């Protein structure tokens, strides 16, 4: 990461630059000096936030999630609402609201990237086409589809309607996975920064397909259980940073998540 000027920060990893991926451009709220090509890439909800300061953008995010801030699922959204909007991020033709938990005496700074809301009717229709009618999954993705733990094209993201949806339905998968029939037809709805895939199956529940593994392992018997475990992980998964000694929020993956 380096500063281009006070109005824009550029984020790029060398390996992604070598592969031809465009960098991510971060514009602090309220946005000024954004070139036309980046304004044209803004989605409607993100564009409507560019003139707001952090507090007003946070209020807009809370209003967006107001109907979902109830029950056990609501506690997960309350976790994300601990983060304060600071910037708008543009990468290629995509845009996100960047929400940050600032560095403290004991913890490193961490962030999430939140895209435009999805069309819930279209989301429900596409999930139904995959044989999935789980209300919890519809509710979760309706609120945070496309949410990212890191800048694109890194992993750590929930699927969005604009993504290519991947299901366990290919012949090569049957040859690779020893318990393929149990999880056949599962939809990948999250991909971790380490390359693990989180799957939803209408009968088998939620499972992890670990990167480099030849089997899907069960993570939760129901989607409600998944939400509880995911929220517990997010609130508690902190690890010491060897460089500073401060705690860092650990990415959600197939290995550490099993402890929570």
N, C-alpha and C positions, 0 to 999 in steps of 0.2 A: 504494500500500500504506500502511496506517496501523494502529497498535496500538489495539485495543479495550481490552485490559488485558493483564496479563502472561501470561494463559493462552490468549489467542487473537489471531491477526493476521488481518486481512481484506484480501483481494487483489481488486481490481476496476479495470478500465479504464473511463474515462468513456463511451467509445463502446459498450461492452457494456452498461453500466448503462442508457444511453439506449434500447438495444434490448430491455430487459427481462430480460437474463440475471441470474441470481443470482450473488452474489460467491462466492469461494472462502474458506473458513474454515480457518485453519491452527492446529492445537493441538500445542504442543511435547510430546515424549515425556519421561517418562511422562505420559499425558494426565490432566488433572484439570479439573473444572468444565465438561465438555462437556454441553450441554443434550440432553434426551431426543430431540428431533427430529433432531439430528445423529447421536446414537448409533444411532438406528433406520436411518440411511442407511449405516452401516458394513457393508461386506462381511465375511464370516466371517474371512478371513485377517487383514484390517486390524484387525478388532475384537480379535483375539487378540494384537495387538502393542501395544495402547494402554497396558498396564500396564508395558511394558518400557522400559529406558533405551536409549540409542543403541547401545551395544556388543551388548546382547542382541538387539536388533532386527536389527542387522547379521548376527549369527550365524544368526538365523532366515532372513534373505534368502539367505545362503550355503547353508544347508541346502536351501532351496527349489530352488536352481539346481545342487545338487551333481552330479546325473546329467548335466548339460550342460556341466560345467567341464572339457572335454577338447577336444583338437584346435584347429583354427583358430577354430571357433565359440566355444570356451571363452575365447579371448583377448578376445573382445568382451564377454563377461559379466564378465571380470576388470576391464575398463575400468569398467563400471557399479559394480562392487564397490569401486572406489576412493572412491566417494561414500558418506558416512556417513548413515544414517537419523537424522533430527532431529525429524520431525513427522508427524502425520496430517492430511490435507487432505480436507475435505468440500465438495462443490459440488453443489447440488440433491440428487439421490438417488445420487450417485457418491462414491467415496472412494479415496484413494491413500496410499501411504507416500511421504513426501518425503525424498529422499536428496540431500545437499549436499556439494560440495567447497568448503571454506571459502576465504575470500579470503586471499591470501598477499601477500608484498612485491611480487611481479611479476604476479599474476593476480587477476582479479575472481572473486567467488564465482559458482558455477553449480550447477544442480540438475536432477534428474529426478523425475518422479512415477510410481510403480509401483503398479498396481492388483492386485486379487486374481488368483491363478492361474486360467487357463481350463481347462475340461474338454477334455482333449486328444482324446478320442474324438469329441466333438461338433465340435471344431475340424477334425479330419481329415475328418469326414463333410461339413462345409460346404465345405471346400476341394475335396473330390472332386466335389461337386455343381457346382462351378465349372470342373471339368475339370483341376484341379491336384492332382498327386500328388507333388510335389517334397518329398523328405524334409527338405531344408534349410529350406524355408519352414515346414513343420510344426514343425520343431525351434525355429526362431527365434520364431514366434508362440506356440508352446507355452510359451516362457520369458518373452517380453516383450510379448505382445499387450496393447494398451492403454497401453503406456508413453508418457509425454508429456514434451516438452521445456519446456512452459509450462502455465499454468493454463487450464482450459477456460473459454470455448469457443475459445481460440486454437488455431492449428494446431501442427504439430510432434508428430504422434502416429501410432503404429502402430494398425491396426484392432483392434477387440475384438469378441467375439461379440455384445455388446449393440448395436454400431454398425449403421447401415445400410450394407450392403456394396454397392459400386459397381463395375460391370463395364463395359467398352467394348462395349456391345451395343444402344445406342439409335440410332434413325434420324438424329437430329440430330448425333450424333457422327460418323457416316459422312459427313455433309455438311460437317462442319467439318475433320476430320482428313484430310490428303492421303495418309497411308499407313495409313489405317484398317484395311484388310484384313490387313496384317501383324500388327497388334496386336489384332484383333477378339477379344473374349472375355477380354481381360486383366482382372485383378482389381487394384483400387487397394488396396495394403496399407500405404501410408504417405502422409500429407499433410503437407507442410512448413508452416512458419509463414508462408511467403510465398505459399501456395496451390498450389504445384506438387504433382503426384501421382506417386507411384512405383508402377509397374505390374509385375505378374508374368504372363508368358505361358508356356504349356506348351512352346512351341517357340522363340519369339523371345527368351526370356530376361527380363531386367529392363530397363525403360525409364523415362524421365522424360517426363511430360506437363507441360511448363512452363506456368505461369499465363499466359494470353493468347496462347499459341502455337497454331499450327494443325497441329502434328505431334508425334508421340511419337518421341523420340530414344533410341537404344540406350545403356544405361549399363553393362550387364554381359551377357556371353553366357550365363552360368550363374549359378545362385543362389550357388554357392560363391564365384565371383568377386565377386559383390555383397557378400557378408559380409566378404571380405578388404578390399575398397575402403571399405566403411562403417566397419570397425574402424580402418583407416588414417586415414580422415578424422577420426574421433572422437579419436584420439590426437594428431593433428597440426594440426587446424584452429583455430588461434588468431589473433586479429586485435587490433591495438592499439585501446584505447578512447580516443577523442579527448579525453574529459573528464578522465580520470585518468592516461592513459599506460600503464595496466596492460593485460595481455592478457585478452581475453574469448573463451570457447569459442563458436565460430561455429555458428549453426544449420545443420542439414543441409538443402540445397536443390538445385535442378536446375542451378544455375550454378556455385557454388563447389565442389560435390562432384566435378565433372568434372576438377578439378586433382589429385585424389587417386586 
